Amino acid sequence: MTPLVVGIAGGTGSGKSTVARKIGDGLRDLTVAYLDLDAYYRDHSHLTLEERRKVNWDHPDAFDFPLFLSHLAALKAGEGVDKPVYDFVTHTRSDQRVETQSARVIVVDGILLFVEETVRSALDLKVFVDADADVRLARRIARDTVERGRPVDEILEQFLTTVRPMHLQFVEPSKRYADLIVPLGGHNLIAIDMILASIRQLVSDRVS
């Protein structure tokens, strides 16, 4: 049977990854594969580090959607893919790859997942994770300072110059395409249960 594809979108720091993990944890009896849009940033290794820092990483043009869609299509066809690894410290695509096998349920997440119609049409269930801007900013600061070694002033500048404007222009309007909207992210256990119930029903419908 063709795998069920669950798309999880939302702003930076909204809790998309937490929701994705909890979906996987709640589907222990089913195989689950993960595909994160963040791994598919275009490679800008031809630019200097200073030039890379000025790239608008929150615009749709920053993503390699053709590669992402080809990998998603392969997984839906039952084939495995070598998912790219993006280095957020150097802003380049790493030489490493992550071998990803197809599964009964494929969970994909990304801030701009619902912006491109070609991507939306490949999703069977669309979930938008919602969170207030101040909460998202606090989470981004905590993540980028620890995991990506970035200074707070650089994080704040990026948030104000590109992250927030692109969120208002692209991410927030894409909420209208969602089948389910989850406030409070992964902490909303009732919403997580509803998502799991929807997934199981959709999988059951395909079996019958």
VEXDREN-2710 file (C-alpha; in Angstrom, 1 decimal):
% VEXDREN-2710
k/r/px/py/pz
1/MET/0.0/0.0/0.0
2/THR/1.1/3.6/-0.6
3/PRO/2.5/5.1/2.6
4/LEU/0.4/7.8/4.3
5/VAL/2.2/11.2/4.3
6/VAL/1.6/13.5/7.3
7/GLY/2.9/17.1/6.8
8/ILE/3.6/19.2/9.9
9/ALA/4.1/23.0/9.3
10/GLY/4.4/26.0/11.5
11/GLY/6.7/28.9/12.4
12/THR/10.3/28.5/13.6
13/GLY/10.3/27.3/17.2
14/SER/6.6/26.4/17.2
15/GLY/7.2/22.8/18.2
16/LYS/7.0/21.0/14.9
17/SER/9.8/18.6/15.7
18/THR/8.2/17.8/19.1
19/VAL/4.9/17.0/17.5
20/ALA/6.6/14.8/14.8
21/ARG/8.5/12.9/17.6
22/LYS/5.3/12.3/19.6
23/ILE/3.5/11.1/16.5
24/GLY/6.3/8.6/16.0
25/ASP/6.1/7.5/19.6
26/GLY/2.4/7.1/19.4
27/LEU/2.6/4.8/16.3
28/ARG/4.8/2.1/17.7
29/ASP/2.8/-0.6/15.9
30/LEU/3.4/1.1/12.5
31/THR/6.7/1.9/10.7
32/VAL/7.4/5.6/10.5
33/ALA/9.9/7.5/8.4
34/TYR/10.9/11.1/8.9
35/LEU/11.8/13.7/6.3
36/ASP/12.6/17.2/7.5
37/LEU/12.5/20.1/5.0
38/ASP/15.4/21.8/6.8
39/ALA/17.7/19.1/5.4
40/TYR/16.9/20.4/1.9
41/TYR/18.3/23.9/2.0
42/ARG/20.1/24.7/-1.3
43/ASP/23.8/24.4/-1.1
44/HIS/25.6/27.7/-1.0
45/SER/29.1/26.5/-0.5
46/HIS/30.2/28.6/-3.5
47/LEU/29.6/31.7/-1.4
48/THR/31.8/33.0/1.4
49/LEU/30.6/32.5/5.0
50/GLU/29.8/36.1/5.3
51/GLU/27.7/36.0/2.1
52/ARG/25.9/32.8/3.3
53/ARG/24.9/34.6/6.6
54/LYS/23.1/37.2/4.5
55/VAL/21.0/34.6/2.6
56/ASN/17.3/34.8/3.3
57/TRP/16.9/31.2/4.7
58/ASP/13.2/31.7/5.4
59/HIS/12.2/32.4/1.8
60/PRO/10.8/29.5/-0.4
61/ASP/13.7/30.1/-2.8
62/ALA/16.2/28.9/-0.1
63/PHE/14.9/25.3/-0.4
64/ASP/15.7/22.6/-2.9
65/PHE/12.0/21.6/-3.4
66/PRO/12.7/19.5/-6.5
67/LEU/15.1/17.2/-4.6
68/PHE/12.7/17.1/-1.6
69/LEU/9.8/16.1/-3.8
70/SER/11.9/13.5/-5.6
71/HIS/12.9/11.9/-2.3
72/LEU/9.3/12.0/-1.0
73/ALA/8.1/10.4/-4.3
74/ALA/10.7/7.6/-3.9
75/LEU/9.6/6.9/-0.3
76/LYS/6.0/6.8/-1.4
77/ALA/7.0/4.3/-4.0
78/GLY/8.6/2.1/-1.4
79/GLU/12.2/3.0/-2.2
80/GLY/14.9/4.3/0.2
81/VAL/16.7/7.6/-0.1
82/ASP/19.9/9.2/1.1
83/LYS/18.6/12.3/2.8
84/PRO/21.0/15.2/2.8
85/VAL/22.5/16.7/6.0
86/TYR/22.6/20.5/6.3
87/ASP/25.3/22.1/8.5
88/PHE/23.7/25.1/10.2
89/VAL/27.0/26.3/11.6
90/THR/28.7/26.8/8.2
91/HIS/25.4/27.2/6.2
92/THR/26.4/24.5/3.7
93/ARG/25.2/21.0/2.7
94/SER/27.3/18.4/4.4
95/ASP/29.0/15.5/2.6
96/GLN/27.2/13.2/4.9
97/ARG/23.9/11.5/4.1
98/VAL/21.2/9.8/6.2
99/GLU/19.9/6.5/4.8
100/THR/16.1/6.7/5.1
101/GLN/13.8/3.7/4.3
102/SER/10.2/3.9/3.3
103/ALA/7.6/3.2/5.9
104/ARG/3.8/2.8/6.4
105/VAL/3.6/6.5/7.7
106/ILE/5.9/9.2/6.4
107/VAL/6.1/12.3/8.6
108/VAL/7.5/15.5/7.0
109/ASP/8.0/18.8/8.7
110/GLY/9.1/22.3/7.7
111/ILE/8.2/26.0/8.1
112/LEU/7.2/26.4/4.4
113/LEU/5.7/22.9/3.9
114/PHE/2.3/24.3/2.9
115/VAL/3.5/27.2/0.8
116/GLU/4.2/25.2/-2.4
117/GLU/1.2/23.6/-4.0
118/THR/3.3/20.8/-5.4
119/VAL/4.3/19.8/-1.9
120/ARG/0.8/20.3/-0.4
121/SER/-0.7/17.9/-3.0
122/ALA/1.7/15.2/-1.9
123/LEU/0.5/15.3/1.7
124/ASP/-2.4/13.2/2.9
125/LEU/-2.9/15.0/6.3
126/LYS/-1.7/18.6/6.9
127/VAL/-1.1/19.7/10.5
128/PHE/-0.1/23.3/11.4
129/VAL/1.6/23.8/14.8
130/ASP/0.8/27.3/16.2
131/ALA/2.6/29.3/18.9
132/ASP/2.9/32.9/19.9
133/ALA/5.8/34.9/18.4
134/ASP/7.5/35.5/21.8
135/VAL/7.5/31.8/22.5
136/ARG/8.9/31.0/19.1
137/LEU/11.7/33.6/19.5
138/ALA/12.7/32.3/22.9
139/ARG/12.9/28.7/21.7
140/ARG/14.9/29.8/18.6
141/ILE/17.4/31.7/20.8
142/ALA/17.7/28.6/23.1
143/ARG/18.2/26.3/20.1
144/ASP/20.6/28.4/18.0
145/THR/22.9/29.4/20.9
146/VAL/23.4/25.8/22.1
147/GLU/23.1/23.7/18.9
148/ARG/24.4/26.2/16.3
149/GLY/26.8/28.3/18.3
150/ARG/25.3/31.6/17.2
151/PRO/25.5/34.8/19.3
152/VAL/22.2/36.2/20.6
153/ASP/22.6/39.5/18.7
154/GLU/22.9/37.6/15.4
155/ILE/19.8/35.5/16.2
156/LEU/17.8/38.6/17.0
157/GLU/18.9/40.5/13.8
158/GLN/18.0/37.5/11.7
159/PHE/14.6/37.1/13.4
160/LEU/13.7/40.8/12.8
161/THR/15.1/41.1/9.2
162/THR/14.0/37.8/7.7
163/VAL/12.4/35.3/10.0
164/ARG/9.5/37.4/11.2
165/PRO/8.8/39.1/7.8
166/MET/8.8/35.7/6.0
167/HIS/6.6/34.2/8.7
168/LEU/4.0/36.9/8.1
169/GLN/4.3/36.7/4.3
170/PHE/4.5/32.9/3.8
171/VAL/4.1/30.8/6.9
172/GLU/1.1/32.3/8.7
173/PRO/-1.0/32.5/5.5
174/SER/-0.3/28.8/4.8
175/LYS/-2.2/27.9/7.9
176/ARG/-5.4/28.0/5.9
177/TYR/-4.4/24.8/4.1
178/ALA/-4.1/22.8/7.3
179/ASP/-6.6/20.0/8.2
180/LEU/-5.7/20.4/11.8
181/ILE/-4.3/23.3/13.8
182/VAL/-2.4/22.5/17.0
183/PRO/-1.9/25.3/19.5
184/LEU/0.8/24.9/22.2
185/GLY/2.7/22.5/20.0
186/GLY/3.9/19.2/21.5
187/HIS/2.5/20.1/24.9
188/ASN/-1.1/19.8/23.6
189/LEU/-1.7/16.2/24.4
190/ILE/-5.3/16.3/23.3
191/ALA/-4.4/17.5/19.9
192/ILE/-1.7/14.9/19.6
193/ASP/-4.2/12.2/20.4
194/MET/-6.6/13.6/17.7
195/ILE/-3.7/13.5/15.1
196/LEU/-2.9/9.9/16.0
197/ALA/-6.6/8.9/15.8
198/SER/-6.8/10.6/12.3
199/ILE/-3.7/8.8/11.1
200/ARG/-5.0/5.5/12.3
201/GLN/-8.3/6.0/10.6
202/LEU/-6.7/7.0/7.3
203/VAL/-4.4/4.0/7.4
204/SER/-7.4/1.7/8.2
205/ASP/-9.4/3.2/5.3
206/ARG/-6.5/2.3/3.0
207/VAL/-6.4/-1.3/4.2
208/SER/-10.1/-1.8/3.8
END
